[in-house]
Amino acid sequence: MDLSIIINQVISLFIIMLIGFYGRKRNIINEALTKGLSNLLLDICIPLLVICSFNITFNSSMFNNLIKSFIYGLAIFIVTPVFARILLSKTEDRKKNILQFAIVFSNCGFMGFPLVESVFGQEGIIYAAIFNMFFNIFAWTYGIMLFTEARNLKGITKGLINPGIISVFIGFLVMLSPIKIPVVLSNTMRMVGGMATPISMLIIGSLLATANFRRAFKDISIYYGVFIKLLVVPITLYFVSTLFNERSIVMKTFILMQAMPTGATISIFAENFNKEKEYSALMVSFSTLFSVITIPLIIKLFL
C-alpha cells in the first residue's frame, strides 16, 4: 500500500472533523442536527455501505478470510475485556467500568469504516462489518452490564436487531447469490453509503466542540485510559498476530479497528443510565483528539 496516500486520506478525514468542530462552535451544526446526522449515518449510510461491500464475486480465499473474521472478532471481544480489567485493577472504582467500556468498544462505525475503506478497500469493509456485528452484540450485553452492574438484561434482543447487524446478513445473501444488485441500484446505494465518511467526521468534530478540555487536562485516569485504548490494545494485538504469523487482511483490518478512539456509544449509555456522563464524554473527546497522532503511527508501523 502507498503510505503517503493513506496518510493524506487520514489527514483529509481530520480536516473534515475540524470543519464539524467549527460548524458546532458557530452553531451551524447544533445538537439536534448532530443527532439527526448520527441517525442518518447509523440507520442508512453505513448499512448501505456494508451491503455494497458484499456486492462482489465470492471466491475460496475470501471464504477462509470470512471464517477468520468470525473467529478473530469473537476472540477479540472475549479477551479484550479481561485484558482491560487487569490493566485497570488499581483504577478508582467509580471510573473503572467506564474506562473498561471505553477501552473495549472503539469508534468502529463513525471512524472505523471510512479508514478501513481508505486503507483496505471494499474487502476490508466486509471484515469491518463483521467486527462491527460483534461490537453490537457485546455492547448491548456486556456493555450494558458495565453500566448497570446487573445480569438481567431486558430489551437486549431489541438492541441486537439493528440496521448494522441486519445489513451484514443481507450482505451475505447478496455475496452468495448468483444474482447481483443491478448497476443503477448499486450505484445509488454506493453514493448514499459514500456519505458515511464526511458525515461521520462532521459528527465527531461537533462532539469535540462541546468537550470540557480544561477539566480533562487535570484527570490522569483519562490519559491512562486513552493510552491503553489507542496504543496498548492495537499494538498488543499486532504482536499476538505476529507471534502466530497471522498477517492476513482480516487481522490488519481488526488491528486498525482496535486503534480507533472510544466509541460515542459510551456517551449514549451514560446518558441513558445517568452514570458518569461528563467523564464518558471526555473519554470520547480526548481519545478522538489524540487519535489524530496515533492512527497514522499505527498505520505506518504496524499495518
For each residue, the residues with C-beta under 8 A, 3 or more apart:
1: 5 6 119 303
2: 5 6
3: 6 7 299 300
4: 7 8
5: 1 2 8 9
6: 1 2 3 9 10 118 119 299
7: 3 4 10 11 296 299 300
8: 4 5 11 12
9: 5 6 12 13 115 118
10: 6 7 13 14 115 118 295 296 299
11: 7 8 14 15
12: 8 9 15 16
13: 9 10 16 17 111 114 115 118 197 201
14: 10 11 17 18 201 292
15: 11 12 18 19
16: 12 13 19 20 197 198 201 202 205
17: 13 14 20 21 201 202 204 205 208 288
18: 14 15 21 22 205
19: 15 16 22 23 201 202 205
20: 16 17 23 24 29 201 202 203 204 205 206 208 209
21: 17 18 24 25 205 206 208 209
22: 18 19 25 26 28 205 209
23: 19 20 26 28 29 202 205 206
24: 20 21 27 28 29 30 34 205 206 209 210
25: 21 22 209
26: 22 23
27: 24 30
28: 22 23 24
29: 20 23 24 33 34 37 202 206
30: 24 27 33 34
31: 34 35
32: 35 36
33: 29 30 36 37
34: 24 29 30 31 37 38 203 206 207
35: 31 32 38 39
36: 32 33 39 40
37: 29 33 34 40 41 199 202 203 206
38: 34 35 41 42 203 264
39: 35 36 42 43
40: 36 37 43 44 45 195 199
41: 37 38 44 45 46 109 110 196 199 200 203
42: 38 39 45 46 109 162 163 164
43: 39 40 47 163
44: 40 41 47 48 163 192
45: 40 41 42 48 49 192 193 195 196 199
46: 41 42 49 50 109 113 163 164 167 193 196
47: 43 44 50 51 163 164 166 167
48: 44 45 51 52 167 189 190 192 193
49: 45 46 52 53 113 117 125 190 193 194 196
50: 46 47 53 54 125 129 132 164 167 168 171 193
51: 47 48 54 55 167 170 171 174 181 189 193
52: 48 49 55 122 181 186 189 190 193
53: 49 50 56 122 123 125 126 129 171
54: 50 51 126 129 170 171 172 174 175
55: 51 52 171 174 175 180 181 186
56: 53 122 123 175
57:
58: 62 63 175 176
59: 62 63
60: 63 64
61: 64 65
62: 58 59 65 66 123 126
63: 58 59 60 66 67
64: 60 61 67 68
65: 61 62 68 69 123 127 248 249 250
66: 62 63 69 70 126 127 130
67: 63 64 70 71
68: 64 65 71 72 248 250 251
69: 65 66 72 73 126 127 130 131 250 253 254
70: 66 67 73 74 130
71: 67 68 74 75
72: 68 69 75 76 250 251 254
73: 69 70 76 77 130 131 133 134 254
74: 70 71 77 78 134
75: 71 72 78 79
76: 72 73 79 80 131 134 237 254 258
77: 73 74 80 81 104 134 135 137 138 142
78: 74 75 81 82
79: 75 76 82 83
80: 76 77 83 84 103 104 233 258
81: 77 78 84 85 100 104 142
82: 78 79 85 86
83: 79 80 86 87 233 236
84: 80 81 87 88 99 100 103 104 228 233
85: 81 82 88 89 100
86: 82 83 89
87: 83 84 103 228 232
88: 84 85 91 96 99 100 103 225 228
89: 85 86
90:
91: 88 95 96 99 221 224
92: 95 96 221
93: 96
94: 276
95: 91 92 98 99 221 276 279
96: 88 91 92 93 99 100
97: 100 101 146 147 149
98: 95 101 102 146 266 270 275 276 279 280 283
99: 84 88 91 95 96 102 103 221 224 225 283
100: 81 84 85 88 96 97 103 104 146
101: 97 98 104 105 143 146 147 266 269
102: 98 99 105 225 229 262 266 280 283 284 287
103: 80 84 87 88 99 100 225 228 229 233 262
104: 77 80 81 84 100 101 138 142 143
105: 101 102 135 138 139 143 262 263 265 266
106: 112 135 229 257 258 259 260 261 262 263
107: 110 111 112 204 260 261 262 263 264 284 288
108: 111 112 113 128 131 132 135 257 260 263
109: 41 42 46 112 113 132 135 164 200 263
110: 41 107 113 114 200 201 203 204 263 264
111: 13 107 108 114 115 200 201 204 260 261 288 291
112: 106 107 108 109 115 116 128 131 132 256 257 260
113: 46 49 108 109 110 116 117 125 128 132 196 197 200
114: 13 110 111 117 118 196 197 200 201
115: 9 10 13 111 112 118 119 256 260 295
116: 112 113 119 120 124 125 127 128 253 256 257
117: 49 113 114 120 121 122 124 125 197
118: 6 9 10 13 114 115
119: 1 6 115 116 124 252 256 299 303
120: 116 117 123 124 125 127 249 252 253 256
121: 117 124 125
122: 52 53 56 117 125 126
123: 53 56 62 65 120 126 127 249
124: 116 117 119 120 121 127 128 249 253
125: 49 50 53 113 116 117 120 121 122 128 129
126: 53 54 62 66 69 122 123 129 130 171 175
127: 65 66 69 116 120 123 124 130 131 249 250 253 254
128: 108 112 113 116 124 125 131 132 253 257
129: 50 53 54 125 126 132 133 164 167 168 171
130: 66 69 70 73 126 127 133 134 168
131: 69 73 76 108 112 127 128 134 135 253 254 257
132: 50 108 109 112 113 128 129 135 136 164 168
133: 73 129 130 136 137 164 165 168
134: 73 74 76 77 130 131 137 138
135: 77 105 106 108 109 131 132 138 139 263
136: 132 133 139 140 159 160 162 164 165
137: 77 133 134 140 141 160 165
138: 77 104 105 134 135 141 142 143
139: 105 135 136 142 143 144 263 265
140: 136 137 143 144 153 156 159 160
141: 137 138 144 145 153 156
142: 77 81 104 138 139 145 146
143: 101 104 105 138 139 140 146 147 265 269
144: 139 140 141 147 148 150 153 156 159 269
145: 141 142 148 149 150 151 153
146: 97 98 100 101 142 143 149
147: 97 101 143 144 269 270 272 273 275
148: 144 145 153 273
149: 97 145 146
150: 144 145 153
151: 145
152:
153: 140 141 144 145 148 150 156
154:
155: 158 159
156: 140 141 144 153 159 160
157: 160 161
158: 155 161
159: 136 140 144 155 156 162
160: 136 137 140 156 157 165
161: 157 158 165 166
162: 42 136 159 165 166
163: 42 43 44 46 47 166 167
164: 42 46 47 50 109 129 132 133 136 167 168
165: 133 136 137 160 161 162 168 169
166: 47 161 162 163 169 170
167: 46 47 48 50 51 129 163 164 170 171
168: 50 129 130 132 133 164 165 171 172
169: 165 166 172 173
170: 51 54 166 167 173 174
171: 50 51 53 54 55 126 129 167 168 174 175
172: 54 168 169 175 176
173: 169 170 176 177
174: 51 54 55 170 171 177 180 181
175: 54 55 56 58 126 171 172
176: 58 172 173
177: 173 174 180
178:
179:
180: 55 174 177 186
181: 51 52 55 174 185 186 189
182: 185 186
183: 186 187
184: 187 188
185: 181 182 188 189
186: 52 55 180 181 182 183 189 190
187: 183 184 190 191
188: 184 185 191 192
189: 48 51 52 181 185 186 192 193
190: 48 49 52 186 187 193 194
191: 187 188 194 195
192: 44 45 48 188 189 195
193: 45 46 48 49 50 51 52 189 190 196
194: 49 190 191 197
195: 40 45 191 192 198 199
196: 41 45 46 49 113 114 193 199 200
197: 13 16 113 114 117 194 200 201
198: 16 195 201 202
199: 37 40 41 45 195 196 202 203
200: 41 109 110 111 113 114 196 197 203 204
201: 13 14 16 17 19 20 110 111 114 197 198 204 205
202: 16 17 19 20 23 29 37 198 199 205 206
203: 20 34 37 38 41 110 199 200 206 207 264
204: 17 20 107 110 111 200 201 207 208 264 288
205: 16 17 18 19 20 21 22 23 24 201 202 208 209
206: 20 21 23 24 29 34 37 202 203 209 210
207: 34 203 204 210 211 264 267 281 284 285 288
208: 17 20 21 204 205 211 285 288 289
209: 20 21 22 24 25 205 206
210: 24 206 207 281
211: 207 208 216 281 282 285 286
212: 215 216 278 282
213: 216 217 285 286
214: 217 218
215: 212 218 219 278 282
216: 211 212 213 219 222 282 285 286
217: 213 214
218: 214 215
219: 215 216 222 223 279 282
220: 223 224
221: 91 92 95 99 224 225
222: 216 219 225 226 279 282 283 286
223: 219 220 226 227 286
224: 91 99 220 221 227 228
225: 88 99 102 103 221 222 228 229 262 283 287
226: 222 223 229 230 261 283 286 287 290
227: 223 224 230 231 232
228: 84 87 88 103 224 225 231 232 233
229: 102 103 106 225 226 232 233 261 262 287
230: 226 227 233 234 259 261 287 290 291 294 295
231: 227 228 234 235 294 298
232: 87 227 228 229 235 236
233: 80 83 84 103 228 229 230 236 237 258 259
234: 230 231 237 238 255 256 258 259 298 302
235: 231 232 238 239 298 302
236: 83 232 233 239 240
237: 76 233 234 240 241 251 254 255 258
238: 234 235 241 242 255 302
239: 235 236 242 243
240: 236 237 243 244
241: 237 238 244 246 247 251 255
242: 238 239 245 246 247
243: 239 240
244: 240 241
245: 242
246: 241 242 251
247: 241 242 251 252
248: 65 68 251 252
249: 65 120 123 124 127 252 253
250: 65 68 69 72 127 253 254
251: 68 72 237 241 246 247 248 254 255
252: 119 120 247 248 249 255 256 303
253: 69 116 120 124 127 128 131 249 250 256 257
254: 69 72 73 76 127 131 237 250 251 257 258
255: 234 237 238 241 251 252 258 259 298 302 303
256: 112 115 116 119 120 234 252 253 259 260 298 299 303
257: 106 108 112 116 128 131 253 254 260
258: 76 80 106 233 234 237 254 255
259: 106 230 233 234 255 256 291 294 295 298
260: 106 107 108 111 112 115 256 257 263 291 295
261: 106 107 111 226 229 230 284 287 288 290 291
262: 102 103 105 106 107 225 229 266 283 284 287 288
263: 105 106 107 108 109 110 135 139 260 266 284
264: 38 107 110 203 204 207 267 268 284
265: 105 139 143 268 269
266: 98 101 102 105 262 263 269 270 280 283 284
267: 207 264 270 271 277 280 281 284
268: 264 265 271 272
269: 101 143 144 147 265 266 272 273 275 280
270: 98 147 266 267 273 274 275 276 277 279 280 281
271: 267 268 274 277
272: 147 268 269
273: 147 148 269 270
274: 270 271 277
275: 98 147 269 270 280
276: 94 95 98 270 279 280
277: 267 270 271 274 280 281
278: 212 215 281 282
279: 95 98 219 222 270 276 282 283
280: 98 102 266 267 269 270 275 276 277 283 284
281: 207 210 211 267 270 277 278 284 285
282: 211 212 215 216 219 222 278 279 285 286
283: 98 99 102 222 225 226 262 266 279 280 286 287
284: 102 107 207 261 262 263 264 266 267 280 281 287 288
285: 207 208 211 213 216 281 282 288 289
286: 211 213 216 222 223 226 282 283 289 290
287: 102 225 226 229 230 261 262 283 284 290 291
288: 17 107 111 204 207 208 261 262 284 285 291 292
289: 208 285 286 292
290: 226 230 261 286 287 293 294
291: 111 230 259 260 261 287 288 294 295
292: 14 288 289 295 296
293: 290 296 297
294: 230 231 259 290 291 297 298
295: 10 115 230 259 260 291 292 298 299
296: 7 10 292 293 299 300
297: 293 294 300 301
298: 231 234 235 255 256 259 294 295 301 302 303
299: 3 6 7 10 119 256 295 296 302 303
300: 3 7 296 297 303
301: 297 298
302: 234 235 238 255 298 299
303: 1 119 252 255 256 298 299 300
